[in-house]
Amino acid sequence: MSTTQFFDSPQGRRIAYHKSGTNGPTVVFMGGLKSDMEGTKAIHLEDWAKARGQAFLRFDYSGHGESSGTFEEGCIGDWHEDSVAAVEALTQGPLVLVGSSMGGWQALLLARALPERVVGLVGIAAAPDFTEDGYWANFDDAQKATLESVGQVELPSDYMEPYVITKRMIEDGRKRLVLRSPLRLDMPVRFLQGTEDTAVSTETAIRLLEHSEGDDIRLTLVKGADHRFSDDNCLSLIEKSVEKVLARK
């Protein structure tokens, strides 16, 4: 197992990462909300990349994993800044982004920010605009009042301890929405979605597919798969999807 390395972002955050391989394009794994770079999917892809000499990068957003800061301090925009900083400091040339859950949103934001570098994208249970369409849209009046008066609310999770959702996260998320304006993706894109996902609905995946504009965009639904999307069959599908994107770039 390689040793975690760190770099300081232009915003002064200390970002933890692992980087391997030299053959481009660089495959960049972008994790989910409150997840980290030590997850099953990230490690599986790193092993796959090492076996073929593929350049690969995984990193922790600020407030996640080994990076500096606390989760409650962060927001979608902060983590987008971390993503831009990571690829600009640690990679060169073309990129293939693999984004899981919130990382799928981050991958779309990064593709929009660096269109000249992103040559492929794989979204795994991608969750674009979830702060608005998932959290805010489902808050009741009491939760909205608490968010306004206290600045945060706690939400239960099927997959880990409760999430603390801050007013800043909601307000910043509104500046980063990708489903309200044209979303042009001029690269091969593969979206993967489990039908038993209780965090991101199949309807969200279909909405993203229909909203995206591009000549090579596909959605694969996996019957019975949940939000983790980490059993052997799902990991194999992720691997094959990245290979297909690399072949089509």
C-alpha positions as MATLAB code, in Angstrom:
seq = 'MSTTQFFDSPQGRRIAYHKSGTNGPTVVFMGGLKSDMEGTKAIHLEDWAKARGQAFLRFDYSGHGESSGTFEEGCIGDWHEDSVAAVEALTQGPLVLVGSSMGGWQALLLARALPERVVGLVGIAAAPDFTEDGYWANFDDAQKATLESVGQVELPSDYMEPYVITKRMIEDGRKRLVLRSPLRLDMPVRFLQGTEDTAVSTETAIRLLEHSEGDDIRLTLVKGADHRFSDDNCLSLIEKSVEKVLARK';
ca = [
       0.000    0.000    0.000;
       1.408    3.368   -1.005;
       1.864    6.209    1.463;
      -0.621    9.071    1.456;
       0.789   12.281    0.031;
      -0.421   15.840    0.521;
      -0.437   19.158   -1.281;
      -1.671   22.594   -0.275;
      -4.404   24.011   -2.487;
      -4.529   27.673   -3.553;
      -7.310   28.084   -0.951;
      -4.963   26.907    1.811;
      -6.459   23.442    2.275;
      -4.227   20.416    2.779;
      -5.447   17.758    0.351;
      -4.558   14.086    0.747;
      -4.025   11.955   -2.355;
      -2.588    8.821   -3.926;
      -1.180    8.928   -7.427;
       0.177    6.100   -9.554;
       0.994    5.116  -13.129;
       2.210    7.099  -16.100;
       0.150    6.067  -19.132;
      -2.415    8.741  -19.952;
      -5.157    9.744  -19.878;
      -5.203   10.039  -16.104;
      -8.193    8.327  -14.513;
      -9.415   10.425  -11.579;
     -11.703    8.899   -8.949;
     -14.027   11.396   -7.244;
     -15.738   10.120   -4.110;
     -19.121   10.771   -2.591;
     -20.404   12.916    0.242;
     -18.654   11.991    3.508;
     -16.827    9.215    1.697;
     -13.067    9.020    1.237;
     -10.428    7.726   -1.136;
     -10.083    4.430    0.756;
     -13.459    3.106   -0.418;
     -13.922   -0.165   -2.281;
     -14.491    1.418   -5.692;
     -11.475    3.738   -5.438;
      -9.102    0.950   -4.372;
     -10.452   -1.455   -6.989;
      -9.891    1.098   -9.743;
      -6.416    1.866   -8.457;
      -5.512   -1.843   -8.605;
      -6.960   -2.036  -12.124;
      -4.954    1.013  -13.177;
      -1.705   -0.291  -11.690;
      -2.104   -3.582  -13.562;
      -2.110   -1.717  -16.888;
       0.206    1.163  -15.993;
      -2.668    3.630  -16.303;
      -2.154    6.999  -14.662;
      -4.544    7.193  -11.711;
      -5.416    9.726   -9.022;
      -7.644    9.436   -5.954;
      -7.933   12.172   -3.358;
      -9.939   13.361   -0.375;
     -11.939   16.575   -0.533;
     -11.359   18.938    2.384;
     -13.315   17.781    5.428;
     -13.141   14.203    4.149;
     -10.721   11.382    4.916;
      -7.176   12.562    5.582;
      -7.525   16.063    4.157;
      -7.714   19.135    6.365;
     -10.896   20.723    7.657;
     -14.187   19.347    8.925;
     -17.138   18.151    6.885;
     -19.494   20.707    8.417;
     -17.301   23.563    7.182;
     -17.496   22.485    3.556;
     -19.860   22.836    0.618;
     -20.132   21.823   -3.024;
     -18.131   24.838   -4.173;
     -15.267   24.126   -1.759;
     -15.029   20.555   -2.955;
     -15.137   21.717   -6.573;
     -12.191   23.987   -5.811;
     -10.395   21.008   -4.269;
     -11.070   18.942   -7.404;
      -9.754   21.640   -9.743;
      -6.715   22.142   -7.525;
      -5.970   18.409   -7.426;
      -6.004   17.835  -11.161;
      -4.123   21.054  -11.905;
      -1.402   20.331   -9.342;
      -1.076   16.574   -9.778;
      -1.912   15.689  -13.391;
      -1.055   16.694  -16.927;
      -2.903   16.143  -20.165;
      -6.270   14.464  -20.731;
      -8.485   13.202  -17.913;
     -11.132   10.511  -17.539;
     -13.299   11.264  -14.517;
     -15.009    8.565  -12.439;
     -17.466   10.151  -10.014;
     -19.467    8.299   -7.377;
     -22.667    9.860   -5.981;
     -21.746   13.457   -5.043;
     -18.543   12.774   -6.976;
     -20.720   12.412  -10.072;
     -21.874   16.005   -9.576;
     -18.281   17.042   -8.964;
     -17.202   15.266  -12.158;
     -19.822   17.176  -14.155;
     -18.652   20.464  -12.619;
     -15.038   19.619  -13.413;
     -15.919   18.673  -16.995;
     -17.650   22.042  -17.329;
     -14.668   23.883  -15.819;
     -11.977   22.078  -17.840;
     -13.637   20.994  -21.111;
     -10.340   20.992  -22.969;
      -8.884   18.334  -20.636;
     -11.772   15.996  -19.793;
     -12.006   13.324  -22.505;
     -14.301   10.847  -20.741;
     -16.623   10.504  -17.775;
     -18.142    7.629  -15.804;
     -20.831    8.453  -13.251;
     -21.735    5.895  -10.578;
     -25.090    6.709   -8.957;
     -24.367   10.308   -9.922;
     -26.187   12.812   -7.710;
     -26.278   16.192   -9.457;
     -28.095   19.035   -7.695;
     -28.910   16.859   -4.669;
     -28.669   19.743   -2.197;
     -31.625   21.384   -3.940;
     -33.629   18.454   -5.328;
     -32.893   15.983   -2.558;
     -32.418   17.985    0.633;
     -34.144   21.353    0.245;
     -37.086   20.011   -1.759;
     -37.848   17.468    0.975;
     -37.292   19.636    4.049;
     -40.481   20.329    5.956;
     -41.262   23.751    7.366;
     -39.679   22.907   10.721;
     -36.421   21.811    9.109;
     -36.301   24.928    6.952;
     -36.883   27.071   10.039;
     -34.126   25.225   11.909;
     -31.754   25.688    8.984;
     -32.468   29.424    9.033;
     -32.223   29.873   12.815;
     -29.529   27.346   13.759;
     -27.672   27.143   10.465;
     -27.819   23.368   10.136;
     -30.009   20.285   10.360;
     -29.208   16.596   10.824;
     -30.486   14.002    8.362;
     -30.399   10.222    8.861;
     -28.513    8.071    6.351;
     -29.073    4.471    5.284;
     -25.324    4.083    4.827;
     -23.551    5.888    7.696;
     -24.013    8.268   10.639;
     -26.408   11.208   10.201;
     -25.431   13.978    7.805;
     -25.147   17.513    9.104;
     -26.522   19.739    6.350;
     -25.650   23.402    6.706;
     -27.328   26.501    5.383;
     -24.096   27.301    3.563;
     -24.182   23.945    1.763;
     -27.727   24.561    0.547;
     -27.068   28.139   -0.554;
     -23.753   27.319   -2.231;
     -25.291   24.308   -3.964;
     -27.703   26.636   -5.763;
     -24.721   28.255   -7.468;
     -23.485   24.875   -8.764;
     -26.634   23.330  -10.248;
     -26.137   21.499  -13.540;
     -29.685   20.388  -14.398;
     -31.123   23.899  -14.828;
     -29.016   24.990  -17.773;
     -27.546   23.247  -20.837;
     -25.144   20.424  -19.937;
     -22.988   19.738  -22.952;
     -20.733   16.683  -22.630;
     -18.593   16.355  -25.752;
     -16.888   13.160  -24.628;
     -17.881    9.514  -24.112;
     -20.036    9.319  -20.966;
     -21.295    6.242  -19.115;
     -23.778    6.599  -16.260;
     -24.283    3.556  -13.999;
     -27.236    3.254  -11.636;
     -28.633    0.571   -9.305;
     -32.403    0.085   -9.196;
     -32.373   -0.499   -5.405;
     -30.472    2.701   -4.625;
     -32.278    4.508   -1.796;
     -30.003    7.566   -1.913;
     -30.168    8.374   -5.635;
     -33.291    7.369   -7.539;
     -33.511    5.806  -10.971;
     -35.587    8.849  -11.911;
     -32.593   11.070  -11.135;
     -30.379    8.979  -13.406;
     -32.913    9.171  -16.237;
     -33.327   12.919  -15.754;
     -29.550   13.358  -15.983;
     -29.395   11.231  -19.120;
     -32.203   13.172  -20.792;
     -30.776   16.543  -19.790;
     -27.214   15.828  -20.945;
     -26.297   16.839  -24.492;
     -23.728   14.812  -26.403;
     -23.168   12.174  -29.064;
     -21.975    9.297  -26.869;
     -23.901    9.218  -23.580;
     -25.350    6.016  -22.155;
     -27.101    4.941  -18.968;
     -26.881    1.382  -17.617;
     -29.388    0.305  -14.960;
     -28.360   -2.623  -12.768;
     -31.330   -4.449  -11.294;
     -30.962   -4.989   -7.551;
     -27.822   -2.902   -7.058;
     -27.850   -0.378   -4.189;
     -26.046    2.919   -3.662;
     -22.761    1.291   -2.700;
     -22.499   -0.279   -6.175;
     -19.540   -2.282   -4.875;
     -20.228   -5.982   -5.309;
     -18.102   -7.972   -7.752;
     -20.490   -7.522  -10.669;
     -20.754   -3.764  -10.127;
     -16.991   -3.367   -9.787;
     -16.513   -5.300  -13.012;
     -19.035   -3.045  -14.766;
     -17.252    0.083  -13.522;
     -13.954   -1.274  -14.794;
     -15.393   -2.165  -18.199;
     -17.099    1.221  -18.465;
     -13.826    3.042  -17.862;
     -12.119    0.832  -20.442;
     -14.805    1.601  -23.023;
     -14.520    5.336  -22.364;
     -10.735    5.137  -22.718;
     -11.097    3.241  -25.994;
     -13.530    5.844  -27.383;
     -11.788    9.007  -26.192;
];
